[in-house]
Structure formats: C-alpha cells, structure tokens
C-alpha cells in the first residue's frame, strides 16, 4: 500500500502534464479551510443548519416500521410510565431485545419530564434529541472528510446526507440500526485520520459501541478497516502502537459488554447475552422460528428502496468501486484522485458498503431498516465518486484542448444539474411520505385533545382504545393519555401480536415475567383480543369494503354504534398508480397534470378516530 507521506510529496512536485495544469492553485491542498476561528465558525454554522433540518425530520417523518414501535417505543414507555405493550422478543424465554438499549433512551424521557414537558410532546422530544445527535455525528464526519480527503467531498457528503429521503427518516428512528448508524459515522470520522492505523482505539471503540449496545451485525462495516489494521501490523515498523491501541479497545469493549449484559441479566433475572441471542436467532433460526417466517423478499426489494430513498446518488455510491480500481491501477490518477490518502484507506472507506450489500442482499428476510447502518457510507461513497468523476471529466476535457474557463463552466453546470435533479426527487419523496402516510400520528395525537375537552383524565378505569387491521400503524403509547390503553380486536391478520406488560408492579418485576401466549412462531394468540363491545375508542380506516367471511368491518360507516371524532386523509396505495404514490409535488405543480392522466392517479381513504356510542351511554 502506498505511503501517504510519499504520495503527498509526489503530488506537490512540479509537473507538466495537462492533468496537473487543470488543478487550480487553491486545490493544491483541498483539505485546508477548517483551521482556526473561521473553521470553527464553518462547523458551527453547518451544525446549526443540520440540527434545524433534523428537528423538522423529528416532527414530520412517519414511523416506517412497526418494529420500531413495539420493540423500542413500547418498552421505553413501560420504563417511564408503567404501561406498554410487550412483544415475544422481550420475553425472558427468548430475550433477543436489549433492555440496556432501552434504558439509555428512557433517560431522555425522564429529563424531558423533569423539565416540565407535556406528555403529548415526549415522543417528538426524543426524536428531536436523536436527530440532534445524528446531526452531531454527521458534522463530525463532515469535518473529518474535509480535513483528510477534501473540502469538495465533504460538501457533497453533507448535501447528500442532509437531503436524502432515506436519511430523513433514518436520522430520527428509534432503532438499533439507526443507533449503529450514528456510531458508524463517529467511527469513520476517526478512521479517516492519518493516525488511525497507528492509534485505532477511537475508531474501533465507536464500532464496539455500535455493535454491543446497538446492533451486533453493524460490526460488519469495520471488517475492511480491521483488514487494513492487520496489514499495518505486519508491514509497518510502528506495529507496537497499533497492537497497543487494539488491546485497549478490547479492554474497553469488555467493560461495556459487562455493563450491557449486567443490565439485561438484571431485567430478565437470569444471565442473558442479548447480542449473542440476536445473532443465533437470525443466523441459526429454523424454518419454523427464524426471521423468514415474517416474510421474504427478492433482492430487488433493496434496489427499489435505495432508488426511492437516494435516486441518482445510489448509482453514484456503487460506482465508487471504479474510483478505487482507477486509483490503484492507473498510476497517473494519483495526481488528481486523492493523492493524500493511501489505497488501503480508500479501501476501508469504499468497501464496507459493498460488503454490507453482498451480505444483506443474500438474506431472504429483508427490511429497509437493515440498510440504515450504511446510509451515511452510501452518501460518502457517492460524494467520492461524484468528486472523482468530476476530476476525470476535467482531465478528459483538458486532453481535448478546452480552456480552463470552458472546463470550469461545463463542470459547474454538470454538477449543478445532477444536484438539482437529486434534490427535487428527494423533496418529492419526502413530501409524499409525509402527505400520504402521516395520518396515524395525527389521529392518535388527537386523543390528548379528546381528554382535554371531555375532562376524562381523572377516570379511575382505563379506557380501551382499540385497533384491528390498522394495528401495525399504532405510533406508540406515547400518544395515549395516562388513562388509556391500546387493545386489539380480531382482524384478518392471523399472526402474533403483542400483549401488555404487567402493570401494578415494578419494572424489574414486570420485565422478568413471561406472559402466556407469546411465542416465536408468529402463531396467533386469540386471548390477546378484546371484544368490540368493550372498546371506548376505535382507530380504523375505510379501505375497500372487505370480502364476505372477513373479520373486518367498515366501522367508520357504522354511524349507529360509532361517532367520528377525528379523521385524516391516508393514501390507498393499492388503487393509486405507481408514479403517483412514490412522489408528490406541490399542489400548484400537480394541478398542471391533466385530470384524465392514467399514469398519475391517487385514491384516498379516511383514517379515523371513532368513539363508541354504546360505551358512552
């Protein structure tokens, strides 16, 4: 692997090739610009902008996965409020979800309550904190890219990361994969440093936090860096420093692991290594109990998701492989493609995305959240590819004899056009997600208004808020006042649903109980259902009338038994055309589309909160 210092010195020697003439004076060291007060101001302003954007994400992003609610928001609510829903994963029998991870986030809720924040705002307060921490990680990586690769790559990365539709919801999602995404960014911010191969402890410990407290599979992204470290140990005379750094991280990681295992074992009242349980379940699960029973998808599932969430940037990210090939095989390319970093470091930066893709594309059970870990790396790869292709583009134009001014103009227009296309598509996707699928958060939020108006908060008996076919869109018990509980009624869904954590006992006692009926076979437990006559409120939608023999009814139209309290529009995606359901433009633009256009048609349904007329009489 080429030595970094040698590469720098060679780059600074006077050269006479047309390619070198294209490198402007200010580009001789594109890593400069963050020194002193001006650099601090740059980072501070960037951080303020990203925090503002992530705060918007916290308030307007949908909940894209019910696993986030039932496996993380609900246990946290049980910790902070004494009631919530329990999934089979939290049963001591299986123990594949960590209470240590939940405890970390419950601290945020306790602080907000101490500060006097209203119950209705706690959910968004936690999201805002997550978004702010994500912003800190993004700016940390942005600054490191600037100092160690180039200011251009750093700026492209920040635009891609802040603007991408995928990062819009991943940045504020309460999931281990998002948590691992944060610490992966911090790990890479240290990994990029020239000293990382000789003093790797900071980068490695960030990876360890990501895997031990977050999601163990996230450690996969550290493999290329570890490979580079092994190479360093064998060929570099400073191997002792590297070995000492690795030894320290092993010690720190063991301490962290002991703390996490102690918290989880305390909660389950028996020794549990949850990270190991997760790996064993996902890797060695049987056909009857493994993750595949919750659904499988073809490899095109991830392709579609990446294109929807990142559009042209996704293609650029995977094109980064060609940058590494050119950088390592074409000797003259080192003069204008990151002469300040070695091929080994470039390998550590670019290849984690490809390794992750190879592993998760091969898994039958696929979820969008599985890719959250590498979303920032996708943005970084895309930034490297974009910047490198611009450099190659300039070199090719120079070979054809174009002047520097013409090359500068063409390059500027090319970059602007690509960024404009990407930003417009991102905005249209973000607007579509919020406009089409935000109704559950809006409707459930109305329960606080109901209690405020009716004055039923002091009721001694909890009120039952029921849900049937819309169970998977429940946004968590943080949307329920203290005197309300979510209950399930029978629908056409015949799989495993959560049950309530034990109330009236301490968290320590409740977490260690094993509720009857919970199983890891996705087998329906009918005892978890409530009779519709016992429901005080009901949340439902009026999708197409169900077929004969179904358990589902059109409750919204049942005006004799139910009163509409609040409704919000919700997209009926099954009766909308593909283009119309994946993007949305402002109304004044969509008004220009002919009404008879068959390629752009949407059907809407009502998502409503209903009040029982029987229970209220």
C-alpha atoms as one frame of an Amber mdcrd trajectory, in Angstrom:
protein
   0.000   0.000   0.000   1.488   3.405  -0.958   2.778   5.518   1.863   0.688
   8.632   2.500   3.659  10.944   3.059   5.298   9.815  -0.182   2.051  10.373
  -2.065   1.775  13.922  -0.717   5.333  14.821  -1.559   4.965  13.466  -5.078
   1.775  15.439  -5.583   3.497  18.670  -4.593   6.397  18.246  -7.023   6.165
  20.469 -10.139   4.614  18.542 -13.008   3.980  19.474 -16.600   1.201  17.130
 -17.672  -2.104  18.588 -18.888  -3.858  16.902 -15.964  -1.787  18.727 -13.389
  -2.388  22.011 -15.132  -6.078  21.538 -14.521  -5.518  21.565 -10.763  -6.089
  25.105  -9.637  -3.879  26.729  -7.032  -6.458  26.533  -4.281  -6.805  22.807
  -4.926  -3.167  22.016  -4.132  -4.357  21.152  -0.632  -8.143  20.804  -0.789
  -8.141  19.748   2.870  -7.456  23.238   4.159 -10.133  25.649   5.379 -11.127
  24.342   8.805  -8.226  25.856  10.711  -8.665  28.499  13.385 -11.771  30.568
  14.216 -13.008  30.541  10.620 -13.015  26.745  10.571 -14.824  26.585  13.912
 -17.430  29.016  12.593 -17.858  26.857   9.484 -18.571  23.757  11.573 -20.853
  25.644  13.974 -22.985  27.069  11.175 -23.153  23.684   9.438 -24.167  22.017
  12.711 -26.920  24.590  13.337 -28.331  24.047   9.837 -28.291  20.255  10.133
 -29.899  20.367  13.609 -32.679  22.550  12.229 -33.276  20.080   9.396 -33.203
  17.082  11.736 -35.713  18.820  14.008 -38.037  19.073  11.023 -37.443  15.349
  10.427 -38.383  14.625  14.045 -41.767  16.317  13.700 -42.744  15.394  10.146
 -41.237  11.973   9.481 -43.533   8.964   9.551 -42.861   5.765  11.504 -41.773
   3.462   8.674 -41.671   0.198  10.639 -43.922  -1.180  13.374 -40.904  -2.968
  14.859 -39.712   0.458  16.000 -42.918   0.971  17.978 -43.473  -2.430  19.536
 -39.855  -3.353  20.223 -38.463   0.017  21.341 -41.017   2.766  21.983 -43.303
   0.442  23.958 -40.665  -0.993  26.345 -39.379   2.552  26.866 -42.903   3.689
  27.727 -43.165   0.833  30.202 -39.977   2.050  31.858 -41.100   5.671  32.020
 -44.879   5.353  32.539 -45.523   1.877  33.904 -47.546   0.520  30.981 -46.897
  -0.525  27.412 -47.016  -3.448  25.005 -44.661  -6.423  25.161 -43.540  -8.491
  22.179 -42.259 -12.065  22.276 -38.711 -10.754  21.786 -38.767  -9.292  25.330
 -39.963 -12.481  26.980 -37.172 -13.957  29.145 -37.768 -17.175  27.235 -36.263
 -15.624  24.086 -34.529 -12.375  25.182 -33.443 -11.055  21.788 -34.024  -7.389
  22.605 -31.839  -5.438  24.993 -33.190  -3.528  27.975 -29.832  -1.730  28.193
 -30.512  -0.053  24.844 -33.999   0.925  26.008 -32.676   2.270  29.323 -30.319
   4.656  27.528 -33.232   6.238  25.679 -35.527   6.302  28.694 -33.108   8.773
  30.299 -34.098  11.293  27.617 -37.766  10.907  28.560 -37.050  11.333  32.286
 -35.086  14.525  31.617 -37.895  15.939  29.467 -40.461  15.192  32.169 -38.272
  16.828  34.809 -38.150  19.913  32.607 -41.946  20.021  32.635 -42.565  18.937
  29.047 -46.146  17.898  28.331 -46.908  14.203  27.798 -48.138  14.912  24.287
 -44.700  16.184  23.248 -42.454  13.494  24.748 -42.399  11.382  21.589 -41.230
  14.301  19.466 -38.749  15.409  22.132 -37.000  12.036  21.999 -36.987  12.171
  18.216 -35.532  15.675  18.285 -32.744  14.504  20.580 -31.985  11.585  18.243
 -31.970  13.930  15.267 -29.645  16.367  17.056 -27.237  13.576  17.939 -27.367
  12.398  14.332 -26.513  15.966  13.270 -23.512  15.925  15.613 -22.326  12.661
  14.039 -22.868  13.991  10.519 -20.878  17.139  11.230 -18.124  15.109  12.910
 -17.807  13.016   9.756 -18.142  16.094   7.544 -15.217  17.778   9.336 -13.084
  14.655   9.161 -13.754  14.237   5.440 -12.780  17.877   4.907  -9.524  17.524
   6.867  -8.490  14.131   5.466  -9.931  13.816   1.952 -11.054  17.164   0.547
 -13.447  20.032   1.176 -15.333  19.185  -2.025 -16.070  15.618  -0.935 -17.105
  16.907   2.496 -19.580  19.369   0.997 -21.041  16.777  -1.351 -21.382  14.323
   1.554 -23.260  16.837   3.675 -25.638  17.759   0.862 -26.348  14.085   0.146
 -26.752  13.157   3.822 -28.949  16.099   4.773 -31.078  15.995   1.654 -31.633
  12.288   1.019 -35.119  10.923   1.695 -33.623   7.836   3.341 -31.746   9.915
   5.910 -34.887  11.983   6.533 -36.474   9.130   8.487 -33.403   7.042   9.416
 -31.902  10.014  11.289 -34.729  10.130  13.860 -35.781   6.491  14.003 -35.670
   4.748  17.385 -33.985   1.553  16.183 -30.661  -0.171  16.906 -29.805   0.106
  13.213 -30.114   3.905  13.418 -28.131   3.906  16.665 -25.421   1.894  14.920
 -25.588   4.337  12.036 -24.723   7.196  14.422 -21.680   5.426  15.826 -20.598
   4.203  12.413 -20.346   7.865  11.405 -18.289   8.608  14.513 -16.077   5.587
  13.823 -15.439   6.767  10.268 -14.702  10.288  11.449 -11.753   8.766  13.377
 -10.943   6.128  10.765 -10.212   8.807   8.159  -7.497  10.354  10.301  -3.923
   9.646   9.187  -3.129   8.262  12.642  -5.961   5.702  12.584  -3.763   2.777
  11.565  -1.281   3.518  14.338  -3.731   4.648  17.038  -7.000   2.917  16.067
  -8.626   2.851  19.508 -11.123   5.676  18.927 -12.437   4.285  15.653 -12.555
   0.739  16.992 -14.351   1.724  20.184 -17.033   3.561  18.200 -17.521   0.358
  16.227 -17.707  -1.573  19.504 -20.420   0.713  20.911 -22.327   0.310  17.652
 -22.227  -3.471  17.870 -22.529  -4.087  21.609 -25.131  -1.509  22.611 -26.727
  -1.117  19.182 -26.911  -3.869  16.567 -24.247  -6.612  16.518 -24.420  -7.047
  12.743 -23.218  -3.455  12.336 -19.696  -4.678  13.145 -19.533  -5.917   9.550
 -18.689  -2.401   8.357 -15.497  -2.486  10.446 -14.079  -5.509   8.595 -12.238
  -3.581   5.805 -10.677  -1.286   8.421  -9.628  -4.296  10.507  -8.081  -5.841
   7.412  -6.117  -2.630   6.897  -5.000  -2.790  10.534  -3.754  -6.356  10.092
  -1.758  -5.189   7.102  -0.306  -2.374   9.187   0.710  -4.741  11.970   2.650
  -6.917   9.518   4.362  -4.270   7.361   4.707  -1.138   9.491   7.526  -0.579
  11.979   5.068   1.185  14.310   3.110  -2.038  14.759   3.529  -1.888  18.541
   1.420   1.283  18.720  -1.283  -0.389  16.652  -1.271  -3.515  18.816  -1.419
  -1.406  21.993  -4.387   0.515  20.595  -6.235  -2.682  19.717  -5.524  -4.091
  23.181  -7.007  -1.005  24.834 -10.169  -1.258  22.753 -10.586  -4.911  23.659
 -10.450  -3.903  27.325 -12.907  -1.011  26.906 -15.263  -3.217  24.889 -15.250
  -5.952  27.518 -16.179  -3.393  30.179 -19.046  -2.126  28.000 -20.182  -5.681
  27.312 -20.192  -6.487  31.026 -22.326  -3.404  31.752 -24.830  -4.250  28.992
 -25.035  -7.920  29.976 -25.478  -6.928  33.649 -28.424  -4.633  32.841 -30.084
  -7.230  30.626 -29.486 -10.060  33.085 -30.881  -7.898  35.883 -34.034  -7.262
  33.827 -34.548 -10.873  32.768 -33.450 -12.261  36.186 -31.038 -14.647  34.526
 -27.810 -14.395  32.557 -28.565 -13.157  29.048 -26.145 -12.020  26.346 -28.696
 -10.413  24.060 -26.243  -9.631  21.243 -25.373 -13.326  21.056 -29.066 -14.289
  21.191 -29.798 -11.987  18.238 -27.026 -13.498  16.137 -28.056 -17.052  16.979
 -31.703 -16.338  16.181 -31.014 -14.676  12.827 -28.219 -16.952  11.646 -29.276
 -20.317  13.058 -33.057 -19.928  13.297 -35.154 -22.799  11.987 -37.787 -22.644
   9.263 -40.467 -22.580  11.956 -38.904 -19.962  14.243 -36.353 -17.997  12.208
 -36.767 -14.478  10.772 -38.052 -15.779   7.438 -41.467 -16.561   8.948 -42.094
 -12.799   8.996 -41.757 -12.548   5.235 -39.161 -12.818   2.496 -38.381 -10.556
  -0.438 -36.313 -10.817  -3.638 -33.057  -8.880  -3.978 -34.883  -6.235  -5.987
 -36.562  -5.098  -2.745 -33.398  -3.312  -1.637 -32.753  -1.984  -5.126 -36.181
  -0.345  -5.160 -35.701   1.081  -1.666 -32.293   2.537  -2.439 -33.533   4.163
  -5.638 -36.582   5.604  -3.865 -34.551   6.933  -0.961 -31.412   8.125  -2.770
 -32.242   8.117  -6.541 -29.179   9.050  -8.645 -26.952   9.122  -5.564 -27.433
   5.366  -5.080 -25.927   4.715  -8.509 -23.012   7.010  -7.742 -22.363   5.230
  -4.443 -21.872   1.884  -6.133 -19.879   3.480  -8.935 -17.270   4.319  -6.283
 -15.775   0.871  -6.876 -14.415   2.216 -10.160 -12.719   5.072  -8.312 -10.802
   2.549  -6.215  -9.926   0.473  -9.300  -8.665   3.533 -11.191  -6.822   4.817
  -8.127  -4.986   1.521  -7.614  -4.286   0.571 -11.248  -3.738   3.846 -13.149
  -0.526   5.411 -11.865  -1.226   8.880 -13.254  -4.601   9.029 -11.457  -2.835
   9.599  -8.133  -2.069  13.122  -9.250  -5.719  14.158  -9.148  -7.672  11.434
  -7.256  -6.980  11.866  -3.535  -3.178  11.901  -3.504  -3.337  12.474   0.253
  -4.773   9.066   1.159  -3.413   5.578   0.587  -5.148   2.885  -1.392  -5.555
   0.938   1.850  -7.501   3.739   3.488  -9.598   4.222   0.364 -10.385   0.514
   0.554 -11.519   0.936   4.200 -13.818   3.770   3.140 -15.389   2.387  -0.028
 -15.735  -1.360   0.579 -17.971  -1.513   3.694 -20.998  -0.599   1.569 -20.247
  -3.405  -0.878 -19.660  -5.936   1.889 -22.927  -4.953   3.576 -24.779  -5.152
   0.262 -23.426  -8.617  -0.515 -24.465  -9.973   2.900 -27.932  -8.447   3.194
 -28.967  -8.897  -0.421 -28.412 -12.622   0.144 -30.723 -12.807   3.182 -34.307
 -13.901   2.366 -35.831 -11.718   5.126 -35.352  -8.083   4.152 -36.260  -4.835
   5.897 -35.450  -1.291   4.845 -34.107  -0.568   8.338 -31.334  -3.133   7.858
 -29.628  -0.710   5.480 -29.774   2.281   7.840 -26.315   1.448   9.169 -24.669
   2.165   5.818 -26.803   5.102   4.677 -24.047   7.627   5.590 -21.450   5.409
   3.920 -23.593   5.369   0.814 -23.556   9.179   0.897 -19.780   9.200   1.409
 -19.188   6.759  -1.441 -21.405   8.848  -3.690 -19.519  12.008  -2.737 -16.175
  10.355  -3.515 -17.441   9.012  -6.839 -19.027  12.327  -7.814 -15.900  14.318
  -6.979 -13.607  11.806  -8.696 -15.684  11.674 -11.864 -15.669  15.461 -11.981
 -11.860  15.364 -11.756 -11.686  12.759 -14.526 -14.188  14.762 -16.571 -11.988
  17.836 -16.265  -8.915  15.814 -17.230 -10.613  14.404 -20.331 -11.792  17.860
 -21.424  -8.245  19.112 -20.911  -6.923  16.373 -23.171  -9.167  17.701 -25.934
  -7.676  21.190 -25.592 -10.528  23.041 -23.913  -9.551  26.117 -21.951  -9.679
  26.226 -18.169 -12.623  28.650 -18.204 -14.679  26.421 -20.501 -13.861  23.360
 -18.408 -14.836  25.225 -15.237 -18.159  26.316 -16.747 -19.063  22.868 -18.052
 -18.083  21.223 -14.798 -20.156  23.688 -12.798 -23.221  23.162 -14.964 -22.875
  19.357 -14.808 -22.597  19.357 -11.014 -25.477  21.782 -10.604 -27.776  19.758
 -12.875 -27.116  16.484 -11.073 -27.571  18.028  -7.635 -30.753  19.777  -8.737
 -32.265  16.536 -10.053 -31.338  14.686  -6.855 -32.713  17.383  -4.550 -36.012
  17.680  -6.431 -36.525  13.910  -6.330 -35.626  13.778  -2.619 -38.032  16.558
  -1.799 -40.821  14.910  -3.795 -40.280  11.617  -1.964 -40.180  13.234   1.491
 -43.317  15.219   0.703 -45.023  12.030  -0.497 -44.236  10.076   2.679 -45.500
  12.851   4.932 -48.588  13.695   2.883 -49.644  10.105   2.237 -48.820   8.276
   5.484 -48.622  10.745   8.382 -52.298  10.310   9.351 -51.740   7.779  12.209
 -49.567  10.211  14.179 -52.083  12.986  13.631 -55.133  10.906  14.559 -53.682
   9.244  17.656 -52.376  12.617  18.763 -55.993  13.732  18.861 -56.572  11.562
  21.928 -54.895  14.210  24.091 -57.354  16.774  22.724 -60.245  14.406  23.481
 -59.254  14.043  27.118 -58.609  17.758  27.493 -62.066  18.634  26.185 -64.058
  15.891  27.899 -62.223  16.001  31.189 -61.962  12.196  31.480 -58.325  12.144
  32.534 -59.290  11.540  36.152 -61.274   8.400  35.284 -60.239   5.503  37.523
 -60.852   2.782  34.941 -58.577   2.862  31.875 -60.366   3.490  28.623 -59.841
   0.999  25.815 -58.522   2.398  22.528 -58.995  -0.463  20.093 -57.421  -1.221
  16.751 -57.927  -4.069  14.300 -56.494  -4.181  10.805 -54.560  -0.951  11.460
 -52.579  -2.459  14.387 -49.205  -2.075  12.678 -49.610   1.697  12.289 -50.002
   2.376  16.018 -47.409   5.107  16.796 -46.787   4.001  20.429 -48.294   4.534
  23.874 -46.668   7.967  23.981 -49.758   9.009  22.025 -52.077   7.689  24.736
 -53.070   9.678  27.833 -52.360   8.003  31.190 -55.897   6.609  31.468 -55.971
   4.898  28.068 -54.657   1.536  26.895 -54.342   0.096  23.413 -56.309  -3.108
  22.833 -56.554  -5.365  19.800 -59.742  -6.621  18.197 -59.819  -9.533  15.792
 -58.998  -8.718  12.166 -57.922 -10.804   9.188 -54.339 -10.749  10.474 -53.603
 -14.176  11.986 -50.069 -13.735  13.327 -48.501 -12.953  16.701 -49.494  -9.618
  18.290 -48.018  -8.005  21.417 -49.626  -8.200  24.834 -49.499  -5.746  27.705
 -46.600  -5.598  30.143 -47.650  -6.415  33.696 -48.985  -3.292  35.422 -49.032
  -2.506  39.120 -45.569  -3.990  39.646 -42.088  -2.527  39.347 -40.312  -2.524
  36.016 -37.850  -5.024  37.450 -40.666  -7.453  38.235 -42.591  -6.867  35.011
 -39.601  -7.278  32.689 -38.781 -10.694  34.141 -42.261 -12.163  33.665 -43.046
 -14.495  30.757 -46.608 -13.754  29.555 -48.577 -16.766  28.404 -49.284 -16.879
  24.697 -46.128 -15.143  23.466 -44.284 -17.376  21.009 -41.541 -17.118  18.387
 -43.511 -18.946  15.697 -45.708 -15.991  14.688 -48.645 -18.072  15.889 -51.859
 -16.203  16.665 -52.920 -15.955  20.314 -56.672 -15.316  20.484 -56.626 -14.447
  24.197 -54.955 -11.142  23.320 -58.136  -9.888  21.611 -60.811  -7.695  23.173
 -64.493  -7.855  22.322 -65.537  -4.860  20.225 -68.280  -4.025  22.740 -65.607
  -3.248  25.347 -63.934  -0.587  23.227 -64.323   3.073  24.195 -62.467   4.328
  21.141 -61.507   2.709  17.870 -58.961   3.666  15.218 -59.749   2.397  11.753
 -59.611   3.223   8.045 -62.229   2.865   5.342 -60.295   0.947   2.746 -62.199
  -1.047   0.125 -65.112  -2.980   1.601 -63.811  -6.366   2.848 -64.955  -9.586
   1.229 -67.631 -11.839   2.703 -66.428 -14.018   5.565 -63.866 -11.486   6.786
 -63.461 -10.432  10.409 -63.098  -6.818   9.333 -65.981  -4.349   9.131 -66.454
  -0.800   7.945 -66.720   0.819  11.376 -66.481   4.369  10.011 -69.779   3.968
   8.190 -71.433   2.314  11.211 -72.993   5.574  12.459 -75.360   3.770  14.826
 -72.546   2.489  17.014 -69.630   4.821  16.313 -69.149   8.569  16.295 -66.327
  10.120  14.260 -64.031  12.181  16.492 -61.274  12.983  14.024 -60.177  11.899
  10.561 -57.148  12.480   8.351 -56.558  11.554   4.708 -54.497   8.435   4.021
 -53.348   7.167   0.635 -54.938   3.995  -0.701 -51.768   2.783  -2.408 -53.376
  -0.347  -3.858 -55.653   1.810  -6.023 -53.122   4.512  -6.887 -50.692   4.421
  -9.805 -47.012   3.765  -9.137 -45.739   7.248 -10.008 -48.480   8.977  -8.020
 -47.768   7.035  -4.852 -43.967   7.269  -4.777 -43.577  11.014  -5.319 -45.545
  14.170  -4.669 -45.003  17.697  -5.888 -46.575  20.871  -4.506 -50.236  21.233
  -5.447 -49.667  24.085  -7.901 -47.350  21.837  -9.917 -49.596  18.783  -9.775
 -52.509  20.917 -10.919 -50.754  21.117 -14.303 -51.092  17.347 -14.772 -54.229
  16.536 -16.819 -57.019  15.099 -14.682 -57.543  12.275 -17.172 -53.878  11.198
 -16.991 -53.916   7.466 -16.240 -50.255   7.404 -15.216 -50.810   9.778 -12.291
 -53.852   8.852 -10.215 -54.381   8.687  -6.450 -57.139   7.163  -4.361 -57.605
   8.316  -0.778 -59.154   6.767   2.289 -60.042   8.186   5.685 -58.005   7.293
   8.757 -60.262   7.978  11.741 -60.576   8.022  15.491 -64.044   6.792  16.477
 -65.889   6.970  19.778 -68.262   4.249  20.873 -71.864   5.390  21.257 -72.684
   2.259  23.249 -69.983   2.757  25.907 -70.691   6.486  26.212 -74.367   5.974
  27.040
